Amino acid sequence: MLFTKALREAVGTKDEPAVRDAIEHFVCKDKDVEYFLKNKAFEFEKRGKSRTYLVIDDTRNLVAYFTLSLKSLEFRDGLSRSKIKDIDGFSKEVKGVAIALIGQFGKDEATAKEVSGKDLLDLCMDKIYQVHTLIGGRYVLIECRDIEKVTEFYLGNDFELLQTDKSDNYLQMVRRL
C-alpha cells in the first residue's frame, strides 16, 4: 500500500533529519528530478513556491515523489483559438492562464517496481483534484522532455500535447480536470 506524506510536514520538525536522510538515498533515472528533490525541494517548500509529496510504501520506504505548483501558461502563436477557449473557459483571446503544474514526478530506482507510473500519477492527480475542488481550474499541465517513452506514458494517461515551451523546449502536455 502506498501513501503520500507532504514534505512541509517535516520542515522544521524533529522528523526533518530522517526525511532528509531518506531523500539523500533517493536515486532516479532522471537526474534533474533527483537533483530537485535533494537540493531544491526544502527551499521551495519554505518559500511557498511548490508542494512536494513523498510517496511512501508500507515499510516506510521512500519509493517516489511528485511536486505540484501553479504556473502561468502562456499560449504560443499558432495554438488554435478553440483550444485556448477550452482551456480558459471563457475567451479565445487570452494570452495565458494560471494552471496547476506537476513540476516533478519520479520514482526511486531501487524500488521502482513497487509503484507503477500509473499508480504514482493517480496519487498525484488525487492531490490535483483536491486543489481543483477548493479553487477551481480546468486543466493540469506537465512539462517534459521529448522522449518517446515519456510522452507515450502521458498520452496513455489522458494528457494531450499542447505546445512546446518557449524557453526550454519542453513539451507542454495538458489533461482536463
Helices and strands as residue ranges (DSSP letters): E 2-6, G 7-9, H 16-24, H 31-39, H 41-46, E 51-57, E 62-74, H 81-88, E 96-107, G 109-114, H 117-135, E 139-144, H 148-155, E 160-164, E 171-176
